[in-house]
Amino acid sequence: MSTSSPTLQKAALEFKSTSLTVPVLLLASNDELHIELQLKEKVAQAPEFFKHSPLLIDLQKLNSQGLDMDLQSLVTLVRNLEFMPIGIRGGNEKQNQAALTMNLPVHSMHGSNAPMANKPAAKTLSVPEVEEIKAPEQALENKLISQPVRSGQRVYAKGDLIVTATVSAGAEIMAEGNIHVYGSLRGRALAGVLGDINSRIFCSDLQAELISIAGIYQLSDDLSPELAHKPVQISLDNQTLIIKDI
């Protein structure tokens, strides 16, 4: 009778940790009508940017004012506007339980302003130090676009994106690295889309509907009129977009 050695099966999955930048809805009022109206105004300014966007609901400020909020009704509201709620934070016991009932995660508050929870101290696991071996960096896949990017079009680059023509209103350009636009930037420009906070946006004529670096964004209404139609560079500093003349 022949025997064969057991077959080693290849792992089908693995868990990894990552850091993602997502929009946070920080509520200061429990007036659902006003919340809905203001959300609709924001969505109307950049509908493609917000469509199916993940959204973390922050209830801390609301609860600090003693204002109650029907979480189920709020979640229905944001879903009707095509947001994708991924959980809540800063909620009270009732809100946290309601979130779990709707299969929404309850995220903890971080930083010195986080409320202290009545939880037992977490056990710590000592991990021996290991020497870090860095893998060789892969060459970025930069992309050059020499034709106008028209309304409704989307362009994505895994490295830097260089556009030598106009980016029309309603168009969207995205890059994991920097964005350079040598024509007019009238659409939406999102640099560092995988979280690179050192990415920048350079353009010769700023008329953008939306600019974003590593998930931190500003809409056209938030941009200073003094910067309109000027060549600028945009960077991120301490979670704030900095726009300077070139």
N, C-alpha and C positions, 0 to 999 in steps of 0.2 A: 504494500500500500504506500503510495507516494505521498509525501507531505510537502507543503509549500509554506514559505515564510509569510507571516502576516503582512498585508499591504499597509504601508503608512499613508494615511489619508492627508491630503493637503488641507490646511485650515480654510474654512469657507468664509470666515469673517474675522475682524479684529476691531477692538474699540480704541479710539484715539480721542484726545482732547483737542479742542480748537477754540479760537476766540472769534466771535462774529459780531459785527456792528449792525444793529437793527434799530429802526425808529422806535422811540418811546413816546407813548401818549400820556403826558403828565396832566392829570385832571385837577382843575382848581374850582370847578363848579359841578353840581349834580343836576343841572338843568339840561335834560336830554335834548330839548329842542335847540337850545343854543349850541350844544356840542355838535349836533347833527349839521346845523347850518354852517358852523365854522369849519367842520371837516369837509363838507361839500365844497366850500370856497377853496380850501387847500388842494383838494383833488382836482378841481377844475383848472388850476394853474399848471399842473403837470400830471395829467391823467395816466399816462403810460408809466411814469415813475412810481406812482402809488398803487397801480393795479396789481393785485395779488401780492402786495408788499407785506412781509411779516411785521407784526406790531406787538410790542410789549406794553401792557396797560399798567400804569403806575398810579396807585391809589393813596400813596402816603400823604400827599398834601391835602387831599380831600378829607381823609380821616383825621388829620391834625386839626382841621376846622370843625370837626364833629358833624360833617355832612355825610348822610347815608347815600348809598348808590345801589340800585338794582343791577347786579352784575350780569345776570342773564339777559336783561333788556339791553344793556350796554354792548355786550358781545354780539347780540343780534344786529344792533345798529351798525357796528363797524364791519361786520361781515356783509351786510347789505350794501355797503360802500366798497366792497371787494378787497378789504383788508383781510389779512390772515392772522388773527390773534394767536400768539405763541405762549401766552401765560400772563400772570399778573405778579406784581410785587407791591409791598407796602400795604397789603390788605389786612383787615381784621379777621378774627376767627370765622365769622359767618361768611365773609367774602372768600376766604381761602377754601372753606368747605364747598362753597358753591362752585368755585373754579374747578376743584377736583371732580365734582359731580359732572361737570361738562368736559372732563378729560383735558383740562388746561393745567399746565404745570404752575406751581407756586414758587417764584424765584425769591431768593433772599436779597435783602438790601445790603449793599457793601459800603464800607467807609465809616467815618466817625459819626455820621448822621443816622446810621442804621439803628432801628430800635432793638433793644436787647430782648431776645426771646427766652422764655422759660424752658430751656432745653438742657439736658445733661451735657457736660463737657465732652467734646468729641475725643475719641482715642487717637493718639498719634502713632504713626508707624515710622520707625527710624529706618532710613534708606542709606546704605553705604554710598560714599562718593565714588563716582566713576569718571574716568577720563572721557571727555566729550570728543568724538571724532566727527568732524564736519565732512559731509559729502561734497564733492565738487559741484559748484554752482552750474546750472544749465544756462545756456545762452538764451536771453530773452528773445521772444519772437515779435520784433517790432513790425509795425505795419505802416505803409505809406499810401495815402489816398490822394490822388491828384484831381479827382473829379468832384463836383459839388455833391454833398450829402443832402438828399432831398427829403421833404416832409414824409414821415412814415417809415423811413429807412433807419436801420440800426447797424452800427459798425462796432466790432469788438476786437481788441488787440490783447494778446497775452503778455506783451511787453509795452513799449511806448507806442502811442498812436500819433502820427503826423498827418495833418490834413492841410493841403496847400490851397484849398478852395473854400467856398462858403459852406457852412453848416446851417441849413434852413430851419426855420421854426417848425416844430413838430418832428424833427429828426433827433436821433439819440446816438451819441458816440461814447464808448466805454473803453477803458483800458486798465489793465492790472498795474501799469506803470504811469508815466506822465502822458499828458495830452498837449499837443502843439497844434494850434489852428492859425494859419497864416492868412485866412480870409475872415469874413465876418462870422462870429459865433452867435447864432440866433436860436439854436435848439438847446438840447440838454447835453451837458458834458459831465461824465462821471469818471474820475481818475482814482487809482488805488482801490478798485472795486473789491479786491480780496483782503483789504484791510491795511494796505501799505500807507502809513501816515506820512511818509516822506515824499509821496507823489505830489506833483504840481500840475497846474493847468496854465498854459501860456496861450494868449490869443491877441490878435492884432486889432480886433474890433469887438468889444464886449457888448452883446445885446442878448445874452443868454436867458432862456426860460428857467433854467435851473443849472446850478453848478454844484458838484459834490466831490469830496475827497474822503476816501475811507468811510463812506456812509454819512458823513457830516455834510449837510447840504444847505443851500440858500435858494429861495425862489426869486423870480424877477422883482417882485414887490419889495423884497428885502435888500436889494442892491441899491447903493447910493447913486442918485442921478448924475453925480459928478464923475462917475466912472464910466458912464455910458459912452459907447463909440470910441473908447480909448484902448490903446494896447496895454495889457495888464498881465501880471503873473499872480497866481492864486496858490496859497500854501495853507497848511494846517498847523496851528499852534495851540496846544492845550484845548483841544476840542472846539476851536474857533477858526473859521475861515478868515484868512488875512488876504486882502486884495490890495496890490500896490501897482502904481504906474511902472511901466518899463522905460 
